[in-house]
Amino acid sequence: CLACRKAAGGIHPDVVTVAGEDGKDLTVAQVRRMRADAYIRPNEAERKVYILPDAQRMNASAQNAMLKLLEEGPPYAAFLLLAEAAGELLPTVRSRCEELSLTPVPPGEAEEWLRARFPDRSEADLRRAVQEAQGILGRAVSLLEGDGGQAQERRAQAEALVRALEGTDELALFEASLLLEKAPKEELPRLLDQLYLQLGERLAGSGEKSRLLKA
C-alpha cells in the first residue's frame, strides 16, 4: 500500500527515525525535540511511530528525558527502542517497555534469504556475508550492498590483530591493539566480531593453540 511504500522509502511523515548526528550519541536535546513533536497529532496515519535504531547510545540524561515521554506520552505515539544490548538501557526505561528479544538467524536460513535478495552475487560472497554478519541479516545486507571497502579493511585489521596475538612480539601486539582504540565506536563491535571469526579459523592450523584460545 502507499503508506508501506512511504515508510520503506523513509518519507512517511508519521514514521520518524531518531538517531545521533554524525555517528554521535543521542542527546537529551534530540529527545526533547522528539517529545515536542510527539504531541502533534499524526498527519496521515492513526499513530506516529518513532524509531531509535541505537537506543543504547543515549546518555543518562537523554534516557531520563525518554523515560518521561514513555510515561506521559500521547496514546497515539509508539516508540521502538532498538538496542544491541538491553543492559545498556536504564532499568527504569526498560520497565516501561515491552521487551522483544531477537535471536540470530541460523546460517542456512540467512544464506537462503540472501540468495533470493542478491541472485547475482556468488555463493562465496553470500557465505562470507553470512559468516561475518553473525546471524544479523541487516549487517549481511550492508556487507553485500556496498560496505565492501569497509569490510575488507576490517578483515585486514582483524588479521593483523590475530597475527600479533599468535606471536610473542609485544611491540607488534601493542601496535595492533591501537586499532581498537582508533576504531569508531559504532565500528568496534564489527571489528571484534571479525577478530573472533578469524581467531576461530586460525586455531585449527596454528602451532600456538593455547595462545589463540587465551586470546
Secondary structure, 3 states (H helix, E strand, C coil): CHHHHHHHCCCCCCEEECCCHHHCCECHHHHHHHHHHHCCCCCCCCCEEEEECCHHHECHHHHHHHHHHHHHCCCCEEEEECCCCHHHCCHHHHHCCCCCCCCCCCHHHHHHHHHHHCCCCCHHHHHHHHHHHCCCHHHHHHHHHCCHHHHHHHHHHHHHHHHHHHCCCHHHHHHHHHHHHHCCCCCHHHHHHHHHHHHHHHHCCCCCHHHHHHC
